[in-house]
Amino acid sequence: MLFYPDHKNETRFVLILRNSYNGVHSNQIGFPGGKIEKKDRSLFDTAVRECEEEIGVIKNDIFQVGKLSPVYIPPSNFNVYPFIGCIDYEPIFFPDSKEVSKIINPTFETLLNLKIIKSKITLKNDEQLVPSYIIDDHIVWGATAIMIHEFKLLFKHVLNS
């Protein structure tokens, strides 16, 4: 989860709409991220490298604020190790056209006010109702929704401490 201030000094975070392709995460909303490579020194290095590759944010400008619980994603058989990161300026995004169809950057206030709903999605030609959020008219579900939910719980806990 990458946070940054916009030109009005409102805090925003970054989601991406993945391109349509023949794969399990085609045309889904997610966070920048991907597989670890041999050159990565840590899981955080993987996260910032992928952020730079997918949306063009300079990896050395991202500082780690925290991390969330690992999430297992059954359809792709991956464990995701999510981090919370920040940059101190509004970036100019350069989305990788092979991976990213659109960048979505809602406000922090939007994030905190999200309500869980149930949305119909199609998995393997089977419609299912899943817990989700609606962000900028996009259905956010699965691992991304789980990470958002955990972040919201942690933030509220810190506020109430």
Summary of the structure (lengths in Angstrom):
residues: 161
radius of gyration: 15.4
end to end distance: 22.5
largest distance: 45.7
contacts: 440
relative contact order: 0.20
helix: 27%
strand: 34%
